[in-house]
Amino acid sequence: MPEGHKTHFIARQHTGMLADQKLQVTSPQGRFAADARKVSGKVLDRVEAVGKHMFYHFDNKAIVQVHLGRYGKFRELPSPPPSPVGQVRMRLKGDSTTFDLTGPTTCRVIDGDMRDEIVAKLGPDPLAGGKKSDVWAAFHKSNKPIGGLLLDQSVVAGVGNIFRAEVLFETRLDPEIVGRDLSQSSFDELWRSLTKMMKTGLKYGKIISVTAKEAGMPLAKIDGKDRFRVYGKKSCPRCNSAIQTVEVAARKLYVCQSCQRKKS
Protein backbone atom coordinates (compact mmCIF):
# COMPACT_ATOMS: atom_id res chain seq x y z
CA MET A 1 0.00 0.00 0.00
CA PRO A 2 1.46 3.42 -0.91
CA GLU A 3 2.46 5.38 2.17
CA GLY A 4 2.42 9.12 2.81
CA HIS A 5 5.62 9.93 0.93
CA LYS A 6 4.05 8.56 -2.25
CA THR A 7 0.85 10.58 -2.03
CA HIS A 8 2.88 13.75 -1.53
CA PHE A 9 5.16 12.78 -4.42
CA ILE A 10 2.19 12.20 -6.72
CA ALA A 11 0.51 15.42 -5.57
CA ARG A 12 3.62 17.43 -6.45
CA GLN A 13 3.99 15.65 -9.78
CA HIS A 14 0.37 16.09 -10.82
CA THR A 15 0.28 19.72 -9.69
CA GLY A 16 3.38 20.42 -11.75
CA MET A 17 2.09 18.66 -14.85
CA LEU A 18 -1.66 19.39 -14.76
CA ALA A 19 -2.34 22.53 -12.71
CA ASP A 20 -3.86 25.57 -14.46
CA GLN A 21 -5.10 23.36 -17.29
CA LYS A 22 -8.66 22.57 -18.32
CA LEU A 23 -8.76 18.80 -17.86
CA GLN A 24 -10.80 16.22 -19.68
CA VAL A 25 -11.87 13.81 -16.94
CA THR A 26 -13.43 10.49 -17.90
CA SER A 27 -14.03 7.04 -16.45
CA PRO A 28 -13.27 4.36 -19.06
CA GLN A 29 -14.34 1.72 -16.55
CA GLY A 30 -17.60 3.55 -15.90
CA ARG A 31 -17.68 3.50 -12.09
CA PHE A 32 -16.61 7.13 -11.81
CA ALA A 33 -18.54 8.39 -14.85
CA ALA A 34 -21.17 10.52 -13.08
CA ASP A 35 -18.59 12.24 -10.88
CA ALA A 36 -16.18 12.68 -13.79
CA ARG A 37 -18.75 14.84 -15.54
CA LYS A 38 -18.79 17.21 -12.54
CA VAL A 39 -15.14 18.18 -13.08
CA SER A 40 -14.46 17.47 -16.76
CA GLY A 41 -13.71 20.70 -18.61
CA LYS A 42 -12.81 22.49 -15.38
CA VAL A 43 -9.39 23.94 -14.50
CA LEU A 44 -7.30 22.07 -11.93
CA ASP A 45 -5.98 24.46 -9.30
CA ARG A 46 -3.75 22.08 -7.37
CA VAL A 47 -3.41 18.61 -5.90
CA GLU A 48 -3.16 18.37 -2.13
CA ALA A 49 -1.86 15.41 -0.12
CA VAL A 50 -2.77 14.77 3.52
CA GLY A 51 -1.59 11.44 4.88
CA LYS A 52 -2.65 8.77 2.41
CA HIS A 53 -5.38 10.94 0.86
CA MET A 54 -5.10 13.14 -2.23
CA PHE A 55 -7.46 16.00 -3.08
CA TYR A 56 -7.69 17.40 -6.62
CA HIS A 57 -9.02 20.96 -6.31
CA PHE A 58 -10.87 22.32 -9.36
CA ASP A 59 -11.87 25.90 -10.10
CA ASN A 60 -15.59 25.14 -9.64
CA LYS A 61 -14.84 24.22 -5.98
CA ALA A 62 -15.37 20.50 -6.65
CA ILE A 63 -12.71 18.20 -5.23
CA VAL A 64 -11.77 14.71 -6.41
CA GLN A 65 -10.73 12.61 -3.41
CA VAL A 66 -8.39 9.71 -4.17
CA HIS A 67 -7.18 7.06 -1.73
CA LEU A 68 -5.01 4.53 -3.50
CA GLY A 69 -5.41 1.79 -0.91
CA ARG A 70 -3.53 -1.42 -1.48
CA TYR A 71 -3.87 -1.71 -5.24
CA GLY A 72 -4.34 1.80 -6.59
CA LYS A 73 -1.80 3.25 -8.98
CA PHE A 74 -1.41 5.97 -11.58
CA ARG A 75 0.03 5.43 -15.04
CA GLU A 76 1.51 8.37 -16.95
CA LEU A 77 0.71 8.63 -20.65
CA PRO A 78 1.06 11.27 -23.37
CA SER A 79 -1.86 13.39 -24.57
CA PRO A 80 -3.66 12.37 -26.64
CA PRO A 81 -3.43 8.98 -24.89
CA PRO A 82 -3.78 5.49 -26.32
CA SER A 83 -6.81 3.35 -25.56
CA PRO A 84 -7.19 2.51 -21.85
CA VAL A 85 -5.54 -0.66 -20.55
CA GLY A 86 -7.24 -2.50 -17.68
CA GLN A 87 -9.95 -1.18 -15.40
CA VAL A 88 -9.25 2.56 -15.53
CA ARG A 89 -11.39 4.25 -12.88
CA MET A 90 -10.36 7.80 -13.79
CA ARG A 91 -8.50 9.35 -16.70
CA LEU A 92 -7.10 12.87 -16.29
CA LYS A 93 -6.18 14.29 -19.67
CA GLY A 94 -4.18 17.52 -19.74
CA ASP A 95 -2.54 19.51 -22.51
CA SER A 96 0.44 17.17 -22.93
CA THR A 97 0.09 14.53 -20.21
CA THR A 98 -2.56 12.00 -19.22
CA PHE A 99 -2.79 10.02 -16.00
CA ASP A 100 -4.83 6.81 -15.73
CA LEU A 101 -5.92 5.66 -12.27
CA THR A 102 -6.62 1.97 -11.62
CA GLY A 103 -7.57 0.06 -8.49
CA PRO A 104 -8.12 2.85 -5.94
CA THR A 105 -9.99 2.28 -2.71
CA THR A 106 -11.64 5.69 -3.09
CA CYS A 107 -12.20 7.93 -6.11
CA ARG A 108 -15.10 10.37 -5.79
CA VAL A 109 -16.09 14.01 -6.05
CA ILE A 110 -16.62 15.81 -2.73
CA ASP A 111 -17.00 19.40 -1.55
CA GLY A 112 -14.82 21.47 0.75
CA ASP A 113 -16.80 20.60 3.87
CA MET A 114 -16.34 16.88 3.27
CA ARG A 115 -12.63 17.40 2.64
CA ASP A 116 -12.37 19.20 5.99
CA GLU A 117 -14.23 16.38 7.76
CA ILE A 118 -11.83 13.79 6.32
CA VAL A 119 -8.74 15.78 7.28
CA ALA A 120 -10.09 16.49 10.78
CA LYS A 121 -10.12 12.76 11.49
CA LEU A 122 -6.44 12.40 10.58
CA GLY A 123 -3.49 12.87 12.87
CA PRO A 124 -0.62 15.23 12.07
CA ASP A 125 1.16 14.54 8.77
CA PRO A 126 4.97 14.86 9.12
CA LEU A 127 5.19 15.93 5.47
CA ALA A 128 2.51 18.60 5.79
CA GLY A 129 3.82 20.45 8.83
CA GLY A 130 2.04 18.25 11.37
CA LYS A 131 2.82 19.15 14.98
CA LYS A 132 5.09 16.77 16.85
CA SER A 133 3.51 17.91 20.12
CA ASP A 134 0.09 16.63 19.03
CA VAL A 135 1.49 13.20 18.19
CA TRP A 136 3.39 13.10 21.49
CA ALA A 137 0.17 13.92 23.37
CA ALA A 138 -1.60 11.01 21.65
CA PHE A 139 1.26 8.61 22.45
CA HIS A 140 1.63 9.84 26.02
CA LYS A 141 -1.98 9.08 26.98
CA SER A 142 -2.35 5.78 25.14
CA ASN A 143 -2.15 2.25 26.51
CA LYS A 144 -1.71 0.83 22.99
CA PRO A 145 1.68 -0.41 21.72
CA ILE A 146 3.71 2.08 19.72
CA GLY A 147 3.78 -0.38 16.82
CA GLY A 148 0.01 0.04 16.61
CA LEU A 149 -0.05 3.79 17.21
CA LEU A 150 2.25 4.38 14.25
CA LEU A 151 -0.29 2.74 11.94
CA ASP A 152 -3.26 4.59 13.41
CA GLN A 153 -4.02 7.34 10.89
CA SER A 154 -5.87 9.33 13.55
CA VAL A 155 -2.62 9.53 15.55
CA VAL A 156 -0.12 10.21 12.76
CA ALA A 157 -1.07 10.40 9.09
CA GLY A 158 0.82 8.74 6.26
CA VAL A 159 2.73 5.99 8.05
CA GLY A 160 2.34 2.47 6.69
CA ASN A 161 3.84 -0.91 7.44
CA ILE A 162 7.25 -0.30 5.87
CA PHE A 163 7.91 3.04 7.54
CA ARG A 164 6.74 1.53 10.81
CA ALA A 165 9.18 -1.37 10.66
CA GLU A 166 12.12 0.73 9.49
CA VAL A 167 11.74 3.62 11.94
CA LEU A 168 11.31 1.31 14.94
CA PHE A 169 14.43 -0.58 13.89
CA GLU A 170 16.44 2.59 13.34
CA THR A 171 15.51 3.89 16.79
CA ARG A 172 15.98 0.45 18.39
CA LEU A 173 12.49 0.46 19.89
CA ASP A 174 10.42 -2.64 20.55
CA PRO A 175 6.99 -2.27 18.90
CA GLU A 176 5.25 -3.61 22.02
CA ILE A 177 6.27 -0.66 24.22
CA VAL A 178 3.07 1.01 25.38
CA GLY A 179 2.66 4.59 24.21
CA ARG A 180 2.33 6.08 27.69
CA ASP A 181 5.54 4.28 28.76
CA LEU A 182 7.63 5.78 25.95
CA SER A 183 9.97 8.48 27.24
CA GLN A 184 10.00 11.98 25.79
CA SER A 185 13.58 11.52 24.58
CA SER A 186 12.74 8.24 22.83
CA PHE A 187 9.69 9.81 21.21
CA ASP A 188 11.77 12.77 20.02
CA GLU A 189 14.23 10.37 18.42
CA LEU A 190 11.37 8.43 16.84
CA TRP A 191 9.83 11.61 15.37
CA ARG A 192 13.18 12.83 14.00
CA SER A 193 13.82 9.49 12.36
CA LEU A 194 10.31 9.25 10.92
CA THR A 195 10.35 12.78 9.53
CA LYS A 196 13.77 12.29 7.97
CA MET A 197 12.79 8.95 6.43
CA MET A 198 9.52 10.29 5.01
CA LYS A 199 11.29 13.33 3.51
CA THR A 200 13.80 11.00 1.85
CA GLY A 201 10.91 8.94 0.49
CA LEU A 202 9.29 12.09 -0.89
CA LYS A 203 12.53 13.21 -2.55
CA TYR A 204 13.11 9.90 -4.36
CA GLY A 205 9.52 8.72 -4.71
CA LYS A 206 10.24 5.50 -2.80
CA ILE A 207 10.97 4.45 0.77
CA ILE A 208 14.71 4.33 1.49
CA SER A 209 15.90 3.71 5.03
CA VAL A 210 19.56 2.82 4.35
CA THR A 211 22.27 5.41 3.80
CA ALA A 212 24.26 5.68 0.61
CA LYS A 213 27.28 4.41 2.56
CA GLU A 214 25.37 1.33 3.74
CA ALA A 215 24.12 0.63 0.23
CA GLY A 216 27.45 1.34 -1.47
CA MET A 217 25.71 3.44 -4.11
CA PRO A 218 23.80 6.72 -4.52
CA LEU A 219 20.32 6.61 -3.01
CA ALA A 220 18.70 7.32 -6.38
CA LYS A 221 20.07 4.01 -7.71
CA ILE A 222 18.88 1.79 -4.85
CA ASP A 223 15.95 -0.44 -5.71
CA GLY A 224 13.97 -3.39 -4.36
CA LYS A 225 14.53 -4.57 -0.80
CA ASP A 226 18.08 -3.22 -0.83
CA ARG A 227 16.37 0.05 0.21
CA PHE A 228 15.43 -1.40 3.60
CA ARG A 229 17.29 -2.46 6.72
CA VAL A 230 14.75 -4.84 8.22
CA TYR A 231 11.53 -5.01 6.18
CA GLY A 232 11.39 -8.34 4.37
CA LYS A 233 14.89 -9.27 5.53
CA LYS A 234 16.09 -12.50 7.10
CA SER A 235 18.98 -11.26 9.23
CA CYS A 236 19.77 -8.10 11.15
CA PRO A 237 22.35 -5.80 9.53
CA ARG A 238 23.57 -4.78 13.00
CA CYS A 239 23.96 -8.02 14.92
CA ASN A 240 23.23 -10.70 12.29
CA SER A 241 20.46 -12.21 14.43
CA ALA A 242 17.47 -13.65 12.64
CA ILE A 243 14.75 -11.14 11.88
CA GLN A 244 11.44 -12.14 13.46
CA THR A 245 7.90 -11.32 12.36
CA VAL A 246 5.29 -10.37 14.95
CA GLU A 247 1.72 -9.22 14.55
CA VAL A 248 0.95 -5.75 15.87
CA ALA A 249 -2.32 -3.98 15.01
CA ALA A 250 -3.30 -6.93 12.79
CA ARG A 251 -0.29 -6.38 10.49
CA LYS A 252 2.92 -8.36 10.18
CA LEU A 253 5.91 -6.44 11.49
CA TYR A 254 9.61 -7.24 11.00
CA VAL A 255 11.77 -6.80 14.10
CA CYS A 256 15.17 -7.68 15.49
CA GLN A 257 14.41 -8.85 18.99
CA SER A 258 18.08 -8.52 19.96
CA CYS A 259 18.50 -4.88 18.90
CA GLN A 260 15.07 -3.39 19.55
CA ARG A 261 15.00 -2.78 23.27
CA LYS A 262 12.04 -3.44 25.51
CA LYS A 263 12.57 -0.31 27.57
CA SER A 264 12.18 3.20 26.18
ZAKEVO-535914 format. One line per field, with one value per residue (C-alpha): residue number from 1; x, y, z. Coordinates in steps of 0.02 Angstrom, whole numbers, plus 50000, padded with zeros to 5 digits. Layout:
i: (NUM_...)
u: (X_...)
v: (Y_...)
w: (Z_...)
//
This chain:
i: (1_2_3_4_5_6_7_8_9_10_11_12_13_14_15_16_17_18_19_20_21_22_23_24_25_26_27_28_29_30_31_32_33_34_35_36_37_38_39_40_41_42_43_44_45_46_47_48_49_50_51_52_53_54_55_56_57_58_59_60_61_62_63_64_65_66_67_68_69_70_71_72_73_74_75_76_77_78_79_80_81_82_83_84_85_86_87_88_89_90_91_92_93_94_95_96_97_98_99_100_101_102_103_104_105_106_107_108_109_110_111_112_113_114_115_116_117_118_119_120_121_122_123_124_125_126_127_128_129_130_131_132_133_134_135_136_137_138_139_140_141_142_143_144_145_146_147_148_149_150_151_152_153_154_155_156_157_158_159_160_161_162_163_164_165_166_167_168_169_170_171_172_173_174_175_176_177_178_179_180_181_182_183_184_185_186_187_188_189_190_191_192_193_194_195_196_197_198_199_200_201_202_203_204_205_206_207_208_209_210_211_212_213_214_215_216_217_218_219_220_221_222_223_224_225_226_227_228_229_230_231_232_233_234_235_236_237_238_239_240_241_242_243_244_245_246_247_248_249_250_251_252_253_254_255_256_257_258_259_260_261_262_263_264)
u: (50000_50073_50123_50121_50281_50203_50042_50144_50258_50109_50026_50181_50200_50018_50014_50169_50105_49917_49883_49807_49745_49567_49562_49460_49407_49328_49298_49337_49283_49120_49116_49169_49073_48942_49071_49191_49062_49061_49243_49277_49315_49359_49530_49635_49701_49812_49830_49842_49907_49862_49921_49868_49731_49745_49627_49616_49549_49457_49406_49221_49258_49231_49365_49411_49464_49581_49641_49750_49729_49823_49806_49783_49910_49929_50001_50075_50035_50053_49907_49817_49828_49811_49659_49641_49723_49638_49502_49538_49430_49482_49575_49645_49691_49791_49873_50022_50005_49872_49861_49758_49704_49669_49621_49594_49500_49418_49390_49245_49195_49169_49150_49259_49160_49183_49369_49381_49289_49408_49563_49496_49494_49678_49825_49969_50058_50249_50260_50125_50191_50102_50141_50255_50175_50004_50075_50169_50009_49920_50063_50082_49901_49882_49892_49915_50084_50186_50189_50001_49998_50113_49986_49837_49799_49707_49869_49994_49947_50041_50136_50117_50192_50363_50395_50337_50459_50606_50587_50566_50721_50822_50775_50799_50624_50521_50349_50263_50313_50153_50133_50116_50277_50381_50498_50500_50679_50637_50485_50588_50712_50569_50491_50659_50691_50516_50518_50689_50639_50476_50565_50690_50545_50464_50627_50656_50476_50512_50548_50736_50795_50978_51113_51213_51364_51269_51206_51372_51285_51190_51016_50935_51004_50944_50797_50698_50727_50904_50819_50772_50865_50738_50576_50569_50744_50805_50949_50988_51117_51179_51198_51162_51023_50873_50737_50572_50395_50265_50086_50047_49884_49835_49985_50146_50295_50480_50589_50759_50721_50904_50925_50754_50750_50602_50629_50609)
v: (50000_50171_50269_50456_50496_50428_50529_50688_50639_50610_50771_50871_50782_50804_50986_51021_50933_50969_51126_51278_51168_51129_50940_50811_50690_50524_50352_50218_50086_50178_50175_50357_50420_50526_50612_50634_50742_50861_50909_50873_51035_51124_51197_51103_51223_51104_50931_50919_50771_50739_50572_50438_50547_50657_50800_50870_51048_51116_51295_51257_51211_51025_50910_50735_50631_50486_50353_50227_50090_49929_49914_50090_50163_50299_50271_50419_50431_50563_50670_50618_50449_50274_50167_50126_49967_49875_49941_50128_50213_50390_50467_50644_50715_50876_50975_50859_50727_50600_50501_50340_50283_50099_50003_50142_50114_50285_50397_50518_50701_50790_50970_51074_51030_50844_50870_50960_50819_50689_50789_50825_50638_50620_50644_50762_50727_50743_50797_50930_51022_50913_50957_50839_50896_50832_50660_50655_50696_50550_50430_50492_50454_50289_50113_50042_49980_50104_49981_50002_50189_50219_50137_50230_50367_50467_50477_50510_50520_50437_50299_50123_49954_49985_50152_50076_49932_50037_50181_50066_49971_50130_50195_50022_50023_49868_49886_49819_49967_50050_50229_50304_50214_50289_50424_50599_50576_50412_50490_50639_50518_50421_50581_50642_50474_50462_50639_50615_50448_50515_50667_50550_50447_50605_50660_50495_50436_50275_50222_50217_50186_50141_50271_50284_50221_50067_50031_50067_50172_50336_50331_50366_50201_50090_49978_49831_49771_49839_50002_49930_49877_49758_49749_49583_49537_49375_49437_49595_49710_49761_49599_49465_49390_49317_49443_49393_49434_49482_49539_49712_49801_49654_49681_49582_49678_49638_49660_49616_49558_49574_49756_49830_49861_49828_49985_50160)
w: (50000_49954_50108_50140_50047_49887_49898_49924_49779_49664_49721_49678_49511_49459_49515_49413_49257_49262_49364_49277_49136_49084_49107_49016_49153_49105_49177_49047_49173_49205_49395_49410_49257_49346_49456_49310_49223_49373_49346_49162_49069_49231_49275_49404_49535_49631_49705_49894_49994_50176_50244_50120_50043_49889_49846_49669_49684_49532_49495_49518_49701_49667_49738_49679_49829_49792_49914_49825_49955_49926_49738_49670_49551_49421_49248_49153_48967_48831_48772_48668_48756_48684_48722_48908_48972_49116_49230_49223_49356_49310_49165_49186_49016_49013_48874_48853_48989_49039_49200_49214_49387_49419_49576_49703_49865_49845_49695_49711_49698_49864_49923_50038_50194_50163_50132_50299_50388_50316_50364_50539_50575_50529_50644_50603_50439_50456_50274_50290_50441_50568_50749_50843_51006_50951_50910_51074_51168_51083_51122_51301_51349_51257_51326_51150_51086_50986_50841_50831_50861_50712_50597_50671_50544_50678_50777_50638_50455_50313_50402_50335_50372_50293_50377_50541_50533_50474_50597_50747_50695_50667_50840_50919_50995_51028_50945_51101_51211_51269_51210_51385_51438_51298_51362_51289_51229_51141_51060_51001_50921_50842_50769_50700_50618_50546_50477_50398_50322_50250_50175_50092_50024_49955_49873_49782_49764_49860_50039_50075_50252_50218_50190_50030_50128_50187_50011_49926_49795_49774_49849_49681_49614_49757_49715_49782_49960_49959_50011_50180_50336_50411_50309_50218_50276_50355_50461_50558_50476_50650_50746_50614_50722_50632_50594_50673_50618_50747_50728_50793_50751_50640_50524_50509_50574_50550_50705_50775_50950_50998_50945_50977_51163_51275_51379_51309)
//
